[in-house]
Amino acid sequence: MEPMDAWETHENAWRPASRLASPGWDPVDAVEIARLRARGLEGAEVLVCHLYWTEFAPGDVQAARDALKHHREQESASTAS
């Protein structure tokens, strides 16, 4: 995001690495990235705080989220059989 100087590891480094100087983000890009990050956080909040999760006992929420995350995989495996 911020401009950075170029750098290079010293000659005895375990793994040599280097980076070119970076001019930083264009102001238009910075605004767009901030907007997209805010949108992603709003989406995560809606998902995590949805009333659907109150249907589960606190100890079962993680298992329910994992099952939802892998639902399509399980669905395609059952239709392939």
MDAnalysis code that builds the backbone (N, CA, C; Angstrom):
import MDAnalysis as mda
import numpy as np

u = mda.Universe.empty(243, n_residues=81, atom_resindex=np.repeat(np.arange(81), 3), trajectory=True)
u.add_TopologyAttr("name", ["N", "CA", "C"] * 81)
u.add_TopologyAttr("resid", np.arange(1, 82))
u.add_TopologyAttr("resname", ["MET", "GLU", "PRO", "MET", "ASP", "ALA", "TRP", "GLU", "THR", "HIS", "GLU", "ASN", "ALA", "TRP", "ARG", "PRO", "ALA", "SER", "ARG", "LEU", "ALA", "SER", "PRO", "GLY", "TRP", "ASP", "PRO", "VAL", "ASP", "ALA", "VAL", "GLU", "ILE", "ALA", "ARG", "LEU", "ARG", "ALA", "ARG", "GLY", "LEU", "GLU", "GLY", "ALA", "GLU", "VAL", "LEU", "VAL", "CYS", "HIS", "LEU", "TYR", "TRP", "THR", "GLU", "PHE", "ALA", "PRO", "GLY", "ASP", "VAL", "GLN", "ALA", "ALA", "ARG", "ASP", "ALA", "LEU", "LYS", "HIS", "HIS", "ARG", "GLU", "GLN", "GLU", "SER", "ALA", "SER", "THR", "ALA", "SER"])
u.atoms.positions = np.array([
    [0.822, -1.169, 0.000],
    [0.000, 0.000, 0.000],
    [0.883, 1.256, 0.000],
    [1.827, 1.306, 0.904],
    [2.727, 2.452, 0.999],
    [3.935, 2.240, 0.085],
    [4.521, 3.308, -0.431],
    [5.746, 3.156, -1.231],
    [6.846, 2.513, -0.388],
    [7.609, 1.636, -1.010],
    [8.695, 0.957, -0.294],
    [9.954, 0.982, -1.140],
    [11.080, 1.081, -0.463],
    [12.370, 1.032, -1.144],
    [12.677, -0.397, -1.554],
    [13.541, -0.521, -2.549],
    [14.006, -1.847, -2.956],
    [14.895, -2.413, -1.855],
    [14.988, -3.746, -1.777],
    [15.874, -4.364, -0.801],
    [16.403, -5.679, -1.344],
    [17.485, -6.122, -0.728],
    [18.115, -7.372, -1.113],
    [18.762, -7.977, 0.124],
    [18.695, -9.307, 0.267],
    [19.313, -9.947, 1.425],
    [20.831, -9.852, 1.311],
    [21.510, -9.989, 2.439],
    [22.981, -9.912, 2.428],
    [23.561, -11.145, 1.755],
    [24.812, -11.091, 1.428],
    [25.446, -12.146, 0.631],
    [25.514, -13.495, 1.336],
    [25.447, -13.551, 2.662],
    [25.507, -14.825, 3.395],
    [24.134, -15.326, 3.814],
    [23.108, -14.783, 3.229],
    [21.749, -15.181, 3.606],
    [21.500, -16.637, 3.243],
    [20.679, -17.299, 4.068],
    [20.338, -18.694, 3.814],
    [19.675, -18.841, 2.443],
    [18.759, -17.936, 2.140],
    [18.081, -17.963, 0.849],
    [18.044, -16.527, 0.322],
    [18.803, -16.257, -0.701],
    [18.821, -14.892, -1.226],
    [17.431, -14.468, -1.729],
    [17.091, -13.243, -1.455],
    [15.806, -12.696, -1.898],
    [15.978, -11.208, -2.151],
    [15.096, -10.671, -2.962],
    [15.139, -9.231, -3.228],
    [13.758, -8.768, -3.680],
    [13.532, -7.485, -3.583],
    [12.293, -6.863, -4.046],
    [12.647, -5.562, -4.747],
    [11.951, -5.295, -5.814],
    [12.099, -4.024, -6.495],
    [11.381, -2.947, -5.682],
    [11.740, -1.720, -5.911],
    [11.050, -0.616, -5.243],
    [9.593, -0.605, -5.682],
    [8.715, -0.244, -4.761],
    [7.289, -0.192, -5.050],
    [6.804, 1.253, -4.921],
    [6.077, 1.733, -5.918],
    [5.573, 3.104, -5.828],
    [4.374, 3.240, -4.896],
    [3.849, 2.128, -4.418],
    [2.647, 2.172, -3.576],
    [1.403, 2.114, -4.443],
    [0.259, 2.106, -3.784],
    [-0.999, 2.011, -4.506],
    [-1.430, 3.363, -5.033],
    [-2.056, 3.305, -6.178],
    [-2.700, 4.486, -6.745],
    [-3.872, 4.846, -5.830],
    [-4.167, 6.119, -5.597],
    [-5.275, 6.485, -4.701],
    [-6.617, 5.871, -5.103],
    [-6.855, 5.746, -6.394],
    [-8.112, 5.144, -6.860],
    [-8.152, 3.666, -6.464],
    [-7.025, 2.977, -6.631],
    [-6.954, 1.570, -6.244],
    [-7.129, 1.408, -4.740],
    [-6.526, 2.280, -3.957],
    [-6.630, 2.208, -2.503],
    [-8.081, 2.342, -2.051],
    [-8.821, 3.252, -2.683],
    [-10.232, 3.435, -2.333],
    [-11.037, 2.183, -2.691],
    [-10.775, 1.624, -3.870],
    [-11.508, 0.430, -4.299],
    [-11.198, -0.771, -3.406],
    [-9.945, -0.943, -3.040],
    [-9.571, -2.058, -2.178],
    [-10.201, -1.896, -0.798],
    [-10.230, -0.679, -0.274],
    [-10.882, -0.435, 1.015],
    [-12.370, -0.752, 0.933],
    [-13.007, -0.397, -0.176],
    [-14.429, -0.683, -0.361],
    [-14.673, -2.193, -0.403],
    [-13.833, -2.910, -1.147],
    [-14.002, -4.358, -1.255],
    [-13.735, -5.062, 0.072],
    [-12.743, -4.597, 0.828],
    [-12.481, -5.192, 2.146],
    [-13.659, -4.972, 3.080],
    [-14.227, -3.779, 3.063],
    [-15.389, -3.485, 3.908],
    [-16.563, -4.372, 3.513],
    [-16.760, -4.564, 2.220],
    [-17.850, -5.419, 1.740],
    [-17.646, -6.866, 2.191],
    [-16.394, -7.335, 2.140],
    [-16.095, -8.689, 2.593],
    [-16.357, -8.857, 4.084],
    [-15.994, -7.853, 4.870],
    [-16.256, -7.914, 6.309],
    [-17.748, -7.913, 6.606],
    [-18.504, -7.121, 5.865],
    [-19.961, -7.105, 6.057],
    [-20.554, -8.469, 5.733],
    [-20.091, -9.088, 4.653],
    [-20.575, -10.420, 4.289],
    [-20.242, -11.457, 5.340],
    [-19.031, -11.392, 5.879],
    [-18.628, -12.332, 6.928],
    [-19.477, -12.146, 8.177],
    [-19.778, -10.901, 8.508],
    [-20.606, -10.624, 9.689],
    [-22.013, -11.183, 9.511],
    [-22.579, -10.997, 8.329],
    [-23.922, -11.519, 8.054],
    [-23.925, -13.038, 8.179],
    [-22.906, -13.676, 7.640],
    [-22.836, -15.138, 7.677],
    [-22.643, -15.667, 9.095],
    [-21.696, -15.116, 9.818],
    [-21.369, -15.625, 11.152],
    [-22.474, -15.336, 12.163],
    [-23.143, -14.197, 12.024],
    [-24.149, -13.789, 13.012],
    [-25.577, -14.152, 12.600],
    [-25.751, -14.912, 11.536],
    [-27.078, -15.257, 11.062],
    [-27.819, -16.088, 12.109],
    [-29.112, -15.869, 12.217],
    [-29.931, -16.584, 13.200],
    [-29.940, -18.098, 12.987],
    [-29.602, -18.555, 11.793],
    [-29.545, -19.988, 11.509],
    [-28.672, -20.720, 12.534],
    [-27.576, -20.093, 12.941],
    [-26.633, -20.761, 13.833],
    [-27.166, -20.911, 15.252],
    [-28.223, -20.192, 15.607],
    [-28.804, -20.337, 16.943],
    [-29.585, -21.643, 17.084],
    [-29.845, -22.309, 15.970],
    [-30.555, -23.588, 16.004],
    [-29.685, -24.716, 16.557],
    [-28.385, -24.471, 16.652],
    [-27.446, -25.511, 17.082],
    [-26.963, -25.230, 18.501],
    [-26.675, -26.304, 19.216],
    [-26.036, -26.155, 20.529],
    [-24.654, -25.545, 20.301],
    [-24.166, -24.739, 21.238],
    [-22.875, -24.082, 21.035],
    [-21.745, -25.037, 20.640],
    [-21.746, -26.233, 21.184],
    [-20.703, -27.196, 20.842],
    [-20.845, -27.806, 19.464],
    [-22.007, -27.636, 18.839],
    [-22.259, -28.243, 17.527],
    [-22.130, -27.257, 16.369],
    [-21.928, -25.990, 16.651],
    [-21.890, -24.974, 15.591],
    [-20.740, -25.226, 14.625],
    [-19.557, -25.532, 15.141],
    [-18.405, -25.747, 14.258],
    [-18.636, -26.922, 13.316],
    [-19.171, -28.011, 13.824],
    [-19.452, -29.172, 12.977],
    [-20.487, -28.822, 11.916],
    [-21.485, -28.025, 12.275],
    [-22.509, -27.614, 11.309],
    [-21.904, -26.716, 10.233],
    [-21.006, -25.816, 10.623],
    [-20.350, -24.955, 9.633],
    [-19.470, -25.770, 8.699],
    [-18.758, -26.748, 9.243],
    [-17.933, -27.612, 8.400],
    [-18.792, -28.406, 7.423],
    [-19.921, -28.924, 7.897],
    [-20.819, -29.685, 7.023],
    [-21.350, -28.795, 5.903],
    [-21.692, -27.563, 6.227],
    [-22.178, -26.634, 5.210],
    [-21.082, -26.315, 4.209],
    [-19.867, -26.152, 4.696],
    [-18.744, -25.821, 3.821],
    [-18.490, -26.942, 2.805],
    [-18.690, -28.186, 3.220],
    [-18.410, -29.331, 2.351],
    [-19.672, -29.930, 1.728],
    [-20.788, -29.216, 1.804],
    [-22.065, -29.726, 1.304],
    [-21.992, -30.093, -0.173],
    [-21.431, -29.223, -0.998],
    [-21.378, -29.502, -2.439],
    [-20.520, -30.722, -2.749],
    [-19.428, -30.896, -2.023],
    [-18.590, -32.069, -2.232],
    [-19.351, -33.340, -1.908],
    [-20.073, -33.328, -0.789],
    [-20.854, -34.494, -0.382],
    [-21.991, -34.753, -1.364],
    [-22.598, -33.672, -1.852],
    [-23.704, -33.791, -2.803],
    [-23.228, -34.409, -4.107],
    [-22.078, -33.958, -4.628],
    [-21.576, -34.492, -5.893],
    [-21.094, -35.940, -5.725],
    [-20.583, -36.291, -4.555],
    [-20.150, -37.658, -4.304],
    [-21.356, -38.608, -4.270],
    [-22.465, -38.143, -3.716],
    [-23.635, -39.006, -3.621],
    [-24.315, -39.167, -4.974],
    [-24.258, -38.175, -5.838],
    [-24.873, -38.288, -7.174],
    [-23.995, -39.090, -8.115],
    [-22.683, -39.146, -7.842],
    [-21.770, -39.920, -8.689],
    [-21.899, -41.410, -8.427],
    [-22.418, -41.780, -7.277],
    [-22.537, -43.205, -6.911],
    [-23.648, -43.875, -7.642],
])
